[in-house]
Amino acid sequence: MKSHFNFEDLSQTFVGAFALAVPISFSEEAWSIAPSLPLLNLLLIFTLSVLFLAFFTYESVFRGNVKHRIGAFFFRLFVAYTIASLVVALLLFALDKFPLISAPEVAIKRLIVITMPASMGAIVVDSFDKE
C-alpha cells in the first residue's frame, strides 16, 4: 500500500468528487431542500458524510491497517472532504447557486448537502489504485 498522498491521489480525489457533484449540483431538488433543513439535520448529514468516509477509507484505502498510520488516515479524510467541498462550491458558484455573500446560510447548507455524495465519490475514486 502506498504510504503517502501524491499528485495522482489528488487528481483522483478531484475527479471522483466532480463525478458525483455534477449531477447533484445541477439538481433543483438539492438547491431547494438544503435551505429548508434545520441545523440538526445538517449536522446529521455532515456526520454521516464523515462516518461513511471513515468506514470506506479504513476498509478500502487502508485495508484495516491504520494502527501505525492514524495521521495519514485522518489526513486522507480531511483532504477528501475538503476537495469535495471545494468542487461543490465551485460548481454551485458557476451555476449562480452559491450565494455566499447575499445568503451565506443558504450557501453553506447547499454545500453540506451536496458535499455528502461528492465526498464519497472522491474517496471511492482515490481508492482504485490502492494495494
C-alpha positions as CSV (number, residue, x, y, z in Angstrom):
1,M,0.0,0.0,0.0
2,K,1.2,3.5,-0.8
3,S,2.2,5.4,2.3
4,H,1.9,8.9,1.1
5,F,-0.6,11.2,-0.7
6,N,0.7,12.3,-4.1
7,F,-0.5,14.2,-7.2
8,E,-2.2,11.1,-8.6
9,D,-4.2,10.8,-5.4
10,L,-5.1,14.5,-5.5
11,S,-6.2,14.3,-9.1
12,Q,-8.3,11.1,-8.4
13,T,-9.9,12.8,-5.5
14,F,-10.9,15.8,-7.6
15,V,-12.2,13.6,-10.4
16,G,-14.3,11.5,-8.0
17,A,-15.7,14.5,-6.3
18,F,-16.6,16.1,-9.6
19,A,-18.2,12.9,-10.9
20,L,-20.8,12.9,-8.2
21,A,-21.0,16.6,-7.6
22,V,-22.0,17.5,-11.2
23,P,-25.4,15.7,-11.4
24,I,-26.4,16.7,-7.9
25,S,-25.2,20.3,-8.2
26,F,-27.4,20.7,-11.3
27,S,-30.4,19.4,-9.4
28,E,-33.1,21.9,-8.3
29,E,-34.2,19.5,-5.6
30,A,-30.8,19.8,-3.9
31,W,-30.9,23.6,-4.2
32,S,-34.4,23.7,-2.7
33,I,-34.1,21.1,0.1
34,A,-30.9,22.4,1.6
35,P,-32.2,25.8,2.8
36,S,-35.2,24.2,4.4
37,L,-33.2,21.8,6.5
38,P,-32.8,22.6,10.2
39,L,-29.3,22.7,11.8
40,L,-29.8,19.3,13.5
41,N,-30.4,17.6,10.1
42,L,-27.4,19.4,8.5
43,L,-25.2,18.2,11.4
44,L,-26.5,14.7,10.8
45,I,-25.7,14.9,7.1
46,F,-22.2,16.1,7.9
47,T,-21.7,13.4,10.5
48,L,-22.9,10.7,8.2
49,S,-20.6,12.0,5.4
50,V,-17.6,11.8,7.7
51,L,-18.6,8.4,9.1
52,F,-19.1,6.9,5.7
53,L,-15.8,8.4,4.5
54,A,-14.0,7.0,7.6
55,F,-15.5,3.5,7.1
56,F,-14.7,3.4,3.4
57,T,-11.2,4.8,3.9
58,Y,-10.5,2.3,6.8
59,E,-11.6,-0.7,4.8
60,S,-10.8,0.1,1.2
61,V,-7.9,2.6,1.2
62,F,-6.0,1.4,4.3
63,R,-7.4,-2.2,4.3
64,G,-7.9,-2.0,8.1
65,N,-4.3,-1.2,8.7
66,V,-4.5,2.2,10.4
67,K,-2.8,1.4,13.7
68,H,0.6,3.0,12.8
69,R,-0.8,5.4,10.2
70,I,-3.5,7.3,12.1
71,G,-2.2,10.6,10.9
72,A,-2.4,9.6,7.2
73,F,-5.9,8.2,7.8
74,F,-7.2,11.5,9.1
75,F,-5.3,13.5,6.6
76,R,-6.9,11.5,3.7
77,L,-10.4,12.0,5.3
78,F,-9.8,15.7,5.6
79,V,-8.4,16.0,2.1
80,A,-11.3,14.1,0.5
81,Y,-14.0,16.1,2.3
82,T,-12.2,19.4,1.7
83,I,-11.6,18.8,-2.0
84,A,-15.2,17.6,-2.4
85,S,-16.4,20.9,-0.7
86,L,-14.2,23.0,-3.0
87,V,-15.5,21.2,-6.1
88,V,-19.2,21.6,-5.0
89,A,-18.6,25.3,-4.1
90,L,-17.1,25.9,-7.5
91,L,-19.9,24.2,-9.3
92,L,-22.6,26.0,-7.4
93,F,-20.8,29.3,-7.9
94,A,-20.6,28.6,-11.7
95,L,-24.4,27.9,-11.6
96,D,-25.1,31.1,-9.6
97,K,-26.5,28.9,-6.8
98,F,-23.9,29.7,-4.1
99,P,-25.0,33.0,-2.6
100,L,-22.1,33.2,-0.1
101,I,-22.3,37.0,0.2
102,S,-26.0,37.6,0.0
103,A,-27.3,34.5,1.7
104,P,-24.4,32.7,3.4
105,E,-26.7,30.3,5.4
106,V,-28.2,29.0,2.1
107,A,-24.8,28.7,0.5
108,I,-23.4,26.7,3.5
109,K,-26.5,24.4,3.6
110,R,-26.3,23.6,-0.1
111,L,-22.6,23.0,0.3
112,I,-23.1,20.5,3.2
113,V,-25.9,18.6,1.4
114,I,-24.2,18.3,-2.0
115,T,-20.7,17.6,-0.5
116,M,-22.0,14.4,1.1
117,P,-22.2,12.3,-2.1
118,A,-19.3,14.2,-3.7
119,S,-17.0,13.3,-0.8
120,M,-17.9,9.6,-1.3
121,G,-17.1,9.9,-5.0
122,A,-13.8,11.5,-4.1
123,I,-12.7,8.7,-1.7
124,V,-14.0,5.9,-3.9
125,V,-12.0,7.0,-7.0
126,D,-9.0,7.7,-4.8
127,S,-9.1,4.1,-3.6
128,F,-9.0,2.5,-7.1
129,D,-5.2,2.1,-7.2
130,K,-4.6,1.0,-3.7
131,E,-2.9,-2.3,-3.0
